């Protein structure tokens, strides 16, 4: 099954892409991974509200008791966060194509690929925003209605049902968002399509290979959970190692330099935070690359016309791109095997006697005049002459 075989091939593709290690390439990929790994993983957070009973959470103080300036500040803060989210989502949509193009070309050019994919990024951004708003509206409305007790709707049972419905909506949203990022976006890039057109193009492949993509979803979620745990442990350990020198330096500044040391300590702490963030992003680079290659390999295996990485596929598979085992691979021939095959092709066989050697290889001295053939000598050790009046070597034999 391609969805299983591609797990191994993705490791090879990721290794080929990231090695040899080049600092500039990894730093650029870390920037791209910040956006692709955050928004494009298929697991964004959707606030669904508290699922507890309404009776236990009924507030005693209404919103009218809050000062007006507090409400205004809260509204401004929420508006600011929403704008930041929109900007981040827009950049993420463009970086999705930057990352795919980098994997395809094996060359990371952030500025050039960004300029080339602004239009696609805008279309992908609009689709993602529509998808999020639709999921919030469909899944969040029943939950909000039960929590607020609108129109007599409430109670623990209704809240649980609404929460389960919201979870189902979220699962559908996560699948659609993941398929859009991992499979539809590559089709948009390959065939220069819009989002909906690329979805229609991919839909036939999905329908004819639905078992492959179902297994893909299961494996991705399982592996992401395991990798997420491992990455979390690595980040915790690495964070401690990174923090130690910065903490020691900050404490030394505070103890030795007083107020000026406090300012320097704040700068050192900020530098430590930046260093940890960079470390975390560098850790994400191979993870994000692996999952993206996994999706691209599966897409090409299920539909050869949608293969964005034929060169990488051929490089990691000795059978020229077919997934699975290399059963058709032939070991290189040894010289003995080559000679045997040539003999079979020409019909020659190993000579068994002197006559065979002469017959097979053209070594027969038909004219009796070759210097290397001892059979040309007469009983005196002289070379045989063509006629009675010819003696080619008698002068030499007699010492004349």
Secondary structure, DSSP 8 states (H G I E B T S, - for coil): -HHHHHHHHHHHHHHHHH-S--HHHHHHHHHHHHHHHHHTTS---------S-STTT--SS-GGGS-HHHHHHHHHHHHHHHHHHHHHHHHHHHHHHHHHHHHHHT---HHHHHHHTHHHHHHHHHHHHHHHHHHHHHHHHHHHHHHHTGGG--SHHHHHHHHHHHHHHHHHHHHHHHHIIIIIHHHHHHHT--HHHHHHHHHHHHHHTHHHHHHHHHHHHHHHHHHHHHHHHHHHHHHHHHHHHHHHHHHHHHHHHHHHHHHHHHHHHHHHHHHHHHHHHHHHHHHHHHHHHHHHHHHHHH-GGG-S-HHHHHHH-TTSS-SS--TT------HHHHHHHHHHHHT-----SHHHHHHHHT---SSS--TT-GGGB-TTS-B--SSTT--SSHHHHTT-
